[in-house]
C-alpha cells in the first residue's frame, strides 16, 4: 500500500488502541464497585499462555519497530501485550496472596495508561505521515 493508505490504517489502529485504553481504565473503575477478586489461577494460566504467543510475535516484529506508523503500531501492540501478560501474572500472585482485587485493578490501570500512551504515539506519527502523503500527492 501507499503511504496514504498505510497512514490511514495506522490512524484507525491508534484510535482503536486509545479506545481500548479507555475501556480498560473504565472497566477498572467499574470493578472498584465489586468486592469479589478475580480467580488467581485462571489469571496466571491465561497470562502465561498469552505471554508465550505475544513474545513470539514481538520478537518477529522487533526489526520493524522504527518503521512507518503502521508497523510501529503493530510493534507497540505486541510489546504492550507481552508486558501486560507479565503484569497479569504478577497480579495473579498478588490476588492469590492478598485475596483482594487490588493487584488486578492496579495492573489494569497501568495497562490502560500504557495503551493510551501507545495510541498517542501512533496517532502523532500517523498524522505526520498523512500530512506528508497528502502534500506529496499531485493535485489535478
C-alpha positions as CSV (number, residue, x, y, z in Angstrom):
1,X,0.0,0.0,0.0
2,X,1.0,3.6,-0.5
3,X,1.9,5.9,2.3
4,X,-1.6,7.5,2.4
5,X,-3.3,4.2,2.9
6,X,-0.8,3.0,5.5
7,X,-1.1,6.3,7.4
8,X,-4.9,6.0,7.4
9,X,-4.7,2.4,8.6
10,X,-2.3,3.5,11.4
11,X,-4.8,6.3,12.4
12,X,-7.5,3.7,12.8
13,X,-5.2,1.4,14.8
14,X,-4.2,4.4,17.0
15,X,-7.9,5.2,17.7
16,X,-8.6,1.5,18.5
17,X,-5.6,1.5,20.9
18,X,-7.0,4.6,22.6
19,X,-10.5,3.2,22.9
20,X,-9.0,0.0,24.3
21,X,-7.1,2.0,26.9
22,X,-10.2,4.0,27.9
23,X,-12.2,0.7,28.1
24,X,-9.6,-0.9,30.4
25,X,-9.5,2.2,32.7
26,X,-13.3,2.3,32.7
27,X,-13.5,-1.4,33.5
28,X,-11.0,-1.0,36.4
29,X,-13.1,1.9,37.7
30,X,-16.3,-0.2,37.4
31,X,-14.6,-3.1,39.2
32,X,-13.9,-0.9,42.2
33,X,-17.6,-1.2,42.9
34,X,-17.3,-5.0,43.1
35,X,-15.7,-6.7,46.1
36,X,-15.1,-10.1,44.5
37,X,-11.5,-10.7,43.4
38,X,-10.9,-12.5,40.1
39,X,-9.7,-16.1,40.0
40,X,-5.9,-16.0,40.5
41,X,-5.2,-19.4,38.9
42,X,-7.1,-18.5,35.7
43,X,-5.4,-15.2,35.6
44,X,-1.9,-16.8,35.9
45,X,-2.5,-19.6,33.3
46,X,-4.1,-17.3,30.7
47,X,-1.4,-14.7,31.3
48,X,1.4,-17.3,30.8
49,X,-0.1,-18.8,27.6
50,X,-0.7,-15.3,26.1
51,X,2.8,-14.3,27.1
52,X,4.3,-17.2,25.0
53,X,2.4,-16.1,22.0
54,X,3.0,-12.3,22.4
55,X,6.7,-12.7,23.0
56,X,7.0,-14.7,19.8
57,X,5.1,-12.1,17.8
58,X,7.1,-9.2,19.4
59,X,10.4,-10.9,18.5
60,X,9.3,-11.3,14.9
61,X,8.3,-7.6,14.7
62,X,11.3,-6.2,16.6
63,X,13.2,-5.3,13.4
64,X,10.3,-3.2,12.2
65,X,9.6,-1.2,15.4
66,X,11.0,2.0,13.9
67,X,9.2,1.7,10.6
68,X,6.2,3.7,9.4
69,X,3.3,4.4,11.7
70,X,1.5,1.2,10.6
71,X,4.4,-1.0,11.5
72,X,5.1,0.9,14.7
73,X,1.5,0.4,15.9
74,X,1.7,-3.3,15.3
75,X,5.0,-3.5,17.2
76,X,3.7,-1.4,20.1
77,X,0.6,-3.5,20.4
78,X,2.6,-6.7,20.6
79,X,5.1,-5.2,23.0
80,X,2.3,-3.8,25.2
81,X,0.5,-7.2,25.2
82,X,3.7,-9.0,26.3
83,X,4.2,-6.5,29.1
84,X,0.6,-6.8,30.1
85,X,0.9,-10.6,30.2
86,X,3.8,-10.4,32.6
87,X,1.8,-7.8,34.7
88,X,-1.2,-10.1,34.8
89,X,0.9,-13.0,36.1
90,X,2.3,-10.8,38.8
91,X,-1.2,-9.5,39.6
92,X,-2.4,-13.1,39.8
93,X,0.2,-13.7,42.5
94,X,-1.0,-10.6,44.3
95,X,-4.6,-11.6,44.1
96,X,-3.8,-15.1,45.4
97,X,-1.7,-13.7,48.2
98,X,-4.0,-10.9,49.3
99,X,-7.4,-12.3,48.5
100,X,-8.4,-8.9,47.1
101,X,-8.9,-7.4,43.6
102,X,-6.4,-4.6,44.2
103,X,-3.4,-6.1,42.4
104,X,-5.6,-6.7,39.3
105,X,-7.0,-3.2,39.4
106,X,-3.5,-1.7,39.7
107,X,-2.3,-3.7,36.7
108,X,-5.5,-2.7,34.7
109,X,-4.8,0.9,35.4
110,X,-1.2,0.7,34.3
111,X,-2.2,-1.2,31.1
112,X,-4.8,1.4,30.3
113,X,-2.3,4.2,30.6
114,X,0.2,2.2,28.5
115,X,-2.4,1.7,25.8
116,X,-3.2,5.4,25.8
117,X,0.5,6.3,25.5
118,X,0.9,3.9,22.6
119,X,-2.2,5.3,20.9
120,X,-0.9,8.9,21.3
121,X,2.5,7.9,19.8
122,X,0.9,6.1,16.8
123,X,-1.7,8.9,16.2
124,X,1.0,11.5,16.2
125,X,3.3,9.7,13.8
126,X,0.4,8.7,11.5
127,X,-0.9,12.3,11.4
128,X,2.6,13.4,10.3
129,X,2.7,10.7,7.6
130,X,-0.8,11.5,6.5
131,X,0.1,15.2,6.0
132,X,3.3,14.1,4.2
133,X,1.3,11.8,1.9
134,X,-1.3,14.5,1.1
135,X,1.4,17.1,0.4
136,X,3.3,14.8,-2.0
137,X,0.1,13.7,-3.9
138,X,-0.1,15.6,-7.2
139,X,-3.1,17.9,-7.4
140,X,-5.3,17.9,-10.5
